[in-house]
Amino acid sequence: MHTKDAREASESEERIFLLDAWRETPFYTEAERVALELTEAITLISHDGVPAELYERAVGLFGEQQFAALVMAIVTINAWNRVNIAAGNVAGRYRPKGHR
């Protein structure tokens, strides 16, 4: 879904294809890197929680209000992913608004 929306928004194929390797590539800004690291930490929160150092970096970069909004977006997407998995929805059927 998000890959299709990214293409619709003219995101580069390079950044889409290399998202899984965000740590190893130069194609993401510092803000994007912190957001991706925070996303991983929240998604896998039972492993190590959100490290204090990451929290401080994220709040320092985004500010408290934007940090809270980012956390809510991550939690919401994680919840929808879990709902779709539990419901047995098949990935790949989503179509962007302009292609329905």
N, C-alpha and C positions, 0 to 999 in steps of 0.2 A: 504494500500500500504506500508506504513512505517513499520507496524508490520511484514509484510511478508519479507521485506528487512532486518529488524533487526534479524529475525530468520535465514535468509540466512547468515547473518554475525555472527552467533553464539551468539547472545545476549541471556541472560538468560530469561526464561519464567517468573521468579519472577519479574525481572525489567520491563518486558513488561506488565504484568498483573497489577502491582502496580503503573504504570505511573500516573494514575489519582490521586493517593494518595502520590505523590512525597514529599509533605510537611511532611507527617506523617511517612515516612519510612526511614530507614538508608541506602538505596541501591543506592543513587545518590551522586556524588561528589559535592563539593561546586560549581565548575564551571558549572556542569549540573543544579544545583538548580538555579543559577543566570540566566542561559540561559532559563530555564523553566519559571521563574518569569518574565523575559523580554518578552518572547513569549506571556504570558498571558496579560501583560500590553499593548503590541503593538496590539494584537488581539482585545482587548477591549479598544482601545485608546480613544474612545469617552467618556468613563466613567470617567477616572481620568488622562489620559495622561500617560506619563512615569515619575514616581516620581523622583525628583532630586537625592534622596538617592540611588535609584536603578541604575540610570545612572552612578553615581559616583562609585558604587560598581562594575558595569559591566566594565567600562573603566579601573578601577584600576586592575581588575582581568585579563581582556583580552588584554588591550592596545587599542589604538584608531583604528588601522587598523583591528584587529580581531573583535573588537566591530562593526565596520562598516560592515564587511563581515557577521557577525551574524545577524545584523539588516536586511541586504538585503536578507539573506536566509529566515528569518521570514516573511518578506513582500512578497517575491516571493511565498512561500508556501501558505500564506493567499490568495494571488491573485488567484492561481490555484484552491484552495478550492472554492472560490467564482465563478470562471468560471465553474467548474464542477457542482456546485449546480444550477447555473443559466441555464446550458445546460441540466439539468435533468439527468446527468450521475449517474448510480447506483454504489454505493460503493461496493467493494468486488470482482470486476471482474479482478483486476490487478493480474498479475502473474510475479514473479521475472524472470530475464533473463534465469536462468537455468531451468525453468519449463514451458516454452511456447510451 
